[in-house]
């Protein structure tokens, strides 16, 4: 079910016009903007930078490894998915991989940034919605929702988790990734507000308290972390990076080396080794019945 983000009234028609409060969200390039007040904070002729980031996301070992872990977790815990919402789709590469595994699923790409959504729509043709993760206009709408590096940016991660629970169908679930608190995250592309950090137990408690049951949890990129820290510390001595994705840019040899360490890590995990201190944390949770 969809609802009006202004008055909360349930929408019975296919469009987003609310007959109760008469609010019609604006649209641009075929993208409905459900949080137009956020557009100015995230947009402004970024198309070339976003294409560069898409290139980084496609080839960088960290993004590739995270996509692999997410797909493996989804295949195990949600083998049948009919609808999926990517709450912060970025360049859209994850949804492209997801579509290969779940070709019949209905996919929705969501982001706060309209420029990013334009690129995703142009490159992959996904249905796109610009929205605020703290005000999702859905109830019992999706089998699974992905929130990849979303919670740490929210003013209230509790509100986002409540919104995710509301938007999930009974028996459906969420896949969440966040930065892991026990690691020292180095700065990214530009000055920004401080981001939240999480330990795995604290994240599990938050998700369980929001009405989910965590069925899988792990940290990732543990073996590569020392070399990642060393490599990124050298970047801090250089001029501050301006291009999107510069903080994850690697030469091909170093990138392949890091990717190889991630594959070794994955094989060790399949053999029963448990890593407690990685660069990121991933959980899968199922919405509990009310």
N, C-alpha and C positions, 0 to 999 in steps of 0.2 A: 504494500500500500504506500502511496505517495501522499505527502501533505504539504501545505503551504508553509514556507519558512517564515512568513510574516505573522500569520495568525494561527497556524497549526491546524487549520481546517483540512479534513480529508479531501483529496482531489479525486473526482469520479471520472473526469475526462482524460484523454490522452495527453493533452497539453499541460502547461504549468500555470495557466491563468486561473486565479482563485476567484470563484463567484461569490465568496463570502466577504472578502475584504477588497476585491477588485484589483488585486496586485498582479501585475504581469511582469515576470522577470525579463530583463533585456537579453538579447542574444547577439552574437557576433560570429561571423564565419560558420554558422550552423551550430554554435556552442551556446547553450543556455547558461546564463550567469546567475546562479542562485545566491551568490554573495558579492554583488557588484561593488560594495563598499571596500572590498579587499583588493580590487583590481589594481589600483594605483600603487599598492605596496609591492607588487610582484611583477609588474609588466613595464614595457617601454622599449620597444625595438630590440628585443633580445634574441631574435630568430637565429642570427649567426652564432651567438654564444650557445644557444640551446642545441643547435646542430653539432657543435663541437662537443658539448657534453654527451650527446647521444653517441658520438664516436667513442668517447672515453668509456661510457657505460657498456657499450657493446664489447669492447676489447679488454678492459681492465680486469685483472684476476679477481679482485675483491667483489665486484658486482657479479661476475660470472659465477663465483663460488656461492654467493648468497642466493642467486637465482636457483642454482642446483639444489641447495639445501631446502629451499622453500618448496620447489616442485616435488622433491622426494617426500617431504612431510605431508604435502597435500595428497599425494598418491597413496600414502599409507592411511591417513586418517579420514580423508574425504574422497574416496575413489569415484563417487558419482556426484558431480557438481553440475547443476543446471544453470546457476547464475553466480557471477563473481563481480565484486566491486573492488577496484584498486583505488584506495582512498588518496594516494599521493603518487600518481603514475609516473611523474618525471618525464623521461624521454620515451616511455612506453615499451622498453625492451622486455621487461618481465612479462607484460601481457602478451607480447608476441610469442614468447616461449610457452606461456600458459596455453595459448590458443592451439599450439601444436599438440599438447597433451589432452586438452578438452575441447575438441573442435566443435562440439554441439552446444557448448555452454554460451549463455548470454553474458557478454562482457561489457562493463561500464568503466571507462577511464575517468577519474576525478582528480582535480587538482585546484589549488587556489590561483594558479598562474594561467591566464588565458593564452599567453604566448606559447607555453609548454603544450597546452591542449591543442592549439592550432597545429603544432609540429606533429603531435601524435596522430591527429586526425588526417593530416596530409600524408604521413608516412605509412600508417597502418589501417586507417579507415575505421577506427573504433568509435563507438558512441561516447561522446565526451560531455561532462558536466563540470562547470566551475562551481565550487562550493566550499564552505567552511566546515572542517572536521568537527567543530563544536556545535554545529547546527545541521544535522543530517535530516533531509526531508523524507525519510523512509521509515516504515514499520513493517516488520516481518517480510522483508522484501528480497533478501539475498541468502543463498545457501552459505556462502563464505565471503568474508571481507578481508582484504589485505591492507595492513597499515604498516608500511615499511619505512622506518625512521620518521615517524609522525609524532608519536607521543612526546618526545623530548622537546618539540617545538611549541607545544600547546600551552596556553596559559593555565589550563587545568587538564591534566591527563585523566583525572577521574571523570570529568564531563565527557571527554572523547570516548572513554570506555563505555559509559552509560549510553551514548549515542550508538556505538557499535552494537551493543546488546539489543537495543530497540530495533535497529535495522536488520539484524539477523533473524532468520527463521528459526523456529523451535527445532532443536537438534542440529542446526547449522553451527557455524563457528567462525573464528578469526585466526589469522596468522599475523603475528606482530614481530617486528625487529626493532631493536633500540641499541644505542651505544652502551657498552658495558662499563660500569663505574670503576672497576678495578684497573682499567687501563687509562693512560693519559692521552686523551684525544687531542691531536694538534689542530691548529686553526685551519679553516678551509679557504673559501674563496674571497670572502669579504667580511668586514666587521659585522657582527650580528649580536643579538641578545644571547645571554648565557643559555645553554641548553641543559636540560635535566640529564642526570646520569642514573643508571640503575644497576643494582646487583640482581642476580637472577632470583634469589628468594624474595626480594622486595617486589619485583615485577610480578612474580607468581601470586603473591598476596593481593596485589592491586587488582589483577585480572580476576582472581577467584571472588574477591569482594564485589566486583561489578556484575556478578550473575553468571559467570562462566566457570567451567571446570577445566583446568589446564591438564592436557593429556600428553604433552611433549614439551621439553625445554632443553636448551643447550646454549653454550657459548660457541663462537666460531672464530676462525683465524687466530689460533693460539700459537702454532709453530712459527708462523710468519711474523708474529708480532714484534719480536726483538729487531729484526731487520727492517720492518716497516717503520718502527720508531726511529731507528738510526737514519733511514733514508729521509723521513719527513723532517727530522731535526735539522738536516742540512738545508732543506728548503727555507727554514726560518731565517737563515743567514743571507738569503737572497732577497731581492725586491719582492714586495708583497704580490702574490699572483692575482691577476685580474680576470683571466679567462675561466669560465665555468669548468669545474672538474680539474683544475691544475693541481690541487692537493692530492689527487689520486693518479696523476700522470706518471707513468713509468716507461723507461726504455724497454724494448722487446725482450732483452735477455733477462733483466731484473724482473719484469712482469711474469715471464715464463717460470723463473725460479720460484717466485712467490706462489704461483699457481700450482707448481709441483709440490710445494710444502703443504698446500691446502689439500691436495689429493692424498698425500701420505697421512695427513691428519684424519681425513675421512675414512680411510681404510683402517686406521687404528681404532676409530670409534666403532666401526662395524665389528671389530674384533673384541669389543668390550671395554676399551679405554675411555675414560671420562675426563674431559678437560674442563677445568673450572675457571680459567682465566683467559678469555679471548677478547678480541677487539669488539665484537658485537654479541648480542644475545638474541635468541629466537625462541618464541613459544607458539604452540598451537593450543587452542582452547575451544571447547564446545559449549554452546549456550545451554544452560540448565532449564528444565521445564519449570514454569512458574508454579 
